[in-house]
């Protein structure tokens, strides 16, 4: 089974993991590395390395944003380990879809590719549909 590591600034990782667990009931095979205020880059590197070492095979790292310390640290690990894929811009819909894919046996590269696709579809804006003045003029309140 592909390992999943979630990381990000502050308590982003543990917060989004909590939401996933609420919806999916389980976080088997998922590790979380927060980067709270006060932690150093060295502490982040150690925490991420320790979390990644808990996995035996392929791993997908989900980071909060491009070029932040958690992302950069994950990329450095991925450069040393060809079994690691790194995805950034993590959102809840993306994470849930990818964990379901992982549970069905998808590979790390398949999961990482799907994360990018699903992540983009999870971003949008709700548009209100306003009634025209003609339709509402006949109604009395």
N, C-alpha and C positions, 0 to 999 in steps of 0.2 A: 504494500500500500504506500502511495506517495505521501510523504510527510508534508505538513503545512505549517509554516511559521508566519505569524502575523506580527508586524512591528510598526512603530510610529512614535511621533513626538508625544510627550506627556503620557497620558494613560489611554491614548487612542486605541492601542492594540487590545488591552484588557477590556476596554469598553465595547468595542465592536465584537470581540469574542463573546462577551456576555450576551449581546443581542443574538448572535448566532446560536448560542446554547439555548436561549429562551425559545427560539423558533424551531431548532432542529433536535433539541433534547439531549444532544451529546456533542462533545468536542474530542472524540477519540482521534489520536494521531495529529493533534494540533498543539503547537507550542506558541507562547506569547512572549514577546520581548518589548516591554515599555522603555521609554527614554524620558524619565521624569526630570523636571527641573532639578538641577544640582548634580545629576550624574555627569561624568566626564565621557569623552569619546572612548577612552580606554575601558571604562566600565561597560559601555555599550558593546564594544568589541568582545569583551570577555563574556558578557551575558548572551550575546548572539552566538558566539562560538560554542558555548556550553549547550544552548538550546538545540543548535544544529547537530551537535554530536549525539543527541538522543535518537536520531533517525539513522536507519541503516541504508536505505536506498535513495531514490529520487526525492527531491524536495522542491516545493514552490514557496518562495518567500513573497508575502504580500506586504508592501510598504505603503505608508500613507501618501507620500508625495515624492516627486522626482527631485533629485539632488539634495535632499535633506540628509542629515547624519545617519538615520536608520537605513535609508536607501543606499547611501554610499558604502556603509559598512556591509550590507548584504551583497552589494556588487563585488566588493573586495573578496568576500567569501566565495562568491560564484566564480570569480577568476581563478581561484585555487581548486575549485571542485566542479567538474563538468556536469555533475548530477543536479546542480542547483539552478533553478530558473527564478528570476526576480521580476515581479510585477509591481507597478506603482499606481497611485490614484485609487487605491482600494476603497470600494464602497460595499454596503451590506448585501445588495442584490448579487453582485459579482462573487462575493465570498460564499454565499449560500449555494449558488449554482455550481461553483467550482468544488466545494466540498461534496456535493451530491455526485458530481462527475468522478471525483476521486474515489468515492465509496462504490462506484460502479466499475472501477478498474482502469480508468483513463490514465495515461502517462503524464508525466510532469509537463512535457512540451504541449500536449493536447490541452491540459488544464490552463497553462499560461496563455495560450492562444485564445481559448474560450473566454478567459478573464477579460482580455482586452475587448473582445466583441460584446460581451454582456455588460461590462462596465459602461460602455458608451450608450447602450440602450437604456441604462438606468438613470440617465441624466436628461432632464427636460424641464419644461415649464408648463404648469397648468394654465390653460387659457379659459377665462370665463366667457360664456356665451350670454350676451346681454339681449334681452327681448327688445324688439323694435318698438318705437313709440306708438305705432299703429295698433299693435297687438294689445298693449297694456291700456290704451285709452278707453276701451269698452268695459274694463273691469272696474268695479267699485270696491273700495276697501272699507 
